[in-house]
Amino acid sequence: MKHAVIISILIALFPGFLFSQGDRDDYLLGLARISEGRYQEADANLTDAISKNQNRNEYYLKRAECRYELGDYSGALNDLKNIDNKDIGSLLAARCYARTGNTEQCLAYLEKHLRSVYKLPESVLLLDPAFTGLENLSQWRSLWRNEWYTDDERFLAEVTYLIRKKNYLDALEQLSQGAEAASPGHALLALRAEAFFGLGNLNNCITDLTAAIEKNGTIPSYFNRRAEAYNRQGKYLKAVQDYSRSLQLDPDQFDIYYARAKAYKAMDDLNSACDDMEFLVRYYPDSEKFLYDAGRMDYLNKSYINALKHLNSLLKISTDSAGYFQARGETYLATNIYRYAAMDFSMALDLDPYNSECYLKKGLARFHLGDTKGACSDWNKARQYGSAEAVSLLSRYCK
């Protein structure tokens, strides 16, 4: 008991004392900050990554994207010059030149993008805010007189639009009518799977994605969508396997680590779930969602010290949620730190005064502290708000 209290106090005072963040990857830190829109921090992280490895094209590309968002167009263009594959950064270069008023270079790089395998659909490019105002220029109209897209590409773009609008039946009809013209391949199969997924036809979705993966097993999104379909069927092991294959192809997908953690939890592999949540907290130390879920998974896994670490960090960020205090109170209760548990349940009840579970567990904490009268008062409240367990405890200890 005494040892547990000492550890708890250490965690409260020094949340990071058990876990060093020095092993975090600068590139992944940069990606995490980009996802939060914290571009200045992301730029600094990516600069650190580049200083350690100057031969990674993706580092320069991501920093260029940051600098574009920050309005540092010359800095973004300088980063793009360091990328070996010029096609991959051509659209961003076109956007930078558009923002600086260099129409000639903008259109030259946009044409380069349209000639590349990375080209985005026409509708996306025409609505790109960077190119607003160019549509009235003769050079712009001249560029778009060319046929940049094949019939197959236009067909797939039309079906994609229908799916995004949730017109799944229309999409399936188009796919059935245009299958021959579109030369059915993995992309068409994946689109049909999306329509089936939207309609809740999970078996057909999985069948089409399996066929798409057999034709091209290098696209992470195919595995991600099939994993989600497996999840909905309760086939968590298959979902985990697909999420893992996706992460092997692209290890930078933070959302997929989260999805995999939930799938691990559903199949009662709490060790693996906790590992994925620990990874996420490492790169999102201010995320309430990740800290809370990490704390709860550690609690379920009986890793109480880890749970307290995450929940203490969470409550340093926000004290507005009864659930946060209740989660930490339950963790203290599990470690026999009853005084702290009672305090947290009281804080939770200040925010949610009709919570029968909190009254029940606050009563348990007070009972273990020797305060039987206080415990009975709490259990009476719990009974009033619908707790059947409180009725049993009252009959045993509060006669």
Buried (B, 14 or more C-beta within 10 A) or exposed (E): EEEBBEBBEBBBEEBEEEBEEEEBBBBBBBBBBBEEEBBEBBBBBBBBBBEEEEEBBBBBBBBBBBBBBBEBBEBBBBBBEBBEEEBBBBBBBBBBBBBEEBBEBBBBBBBBBBEBEBBEBBEEBEEBEBBEEBEEEEEBEEBBEEEBBEEBBBBBBBBBEBBEEEBBEBBBBBBEEBEEEBEBBBBBBBBBBBBBBBBEBBEBBBBBBEBBBEBEEEBBBBBBBBBBBBBEEEBBEBBBBBBBBBBEBBEBBBEBBBBBBBBBBBBEBBEBBBBBBBBBBBBBBEBBEBBBBBBBBBBBBEBBBBBBBBBBBBBEEEEEBBBBBBBBBBBBBEBEBBEBBBBBBBBBBEBBEEBBBBBBBBBBBBBBBEBEEBBBBBBBBBBEBEBEBBEEBBEEEBE
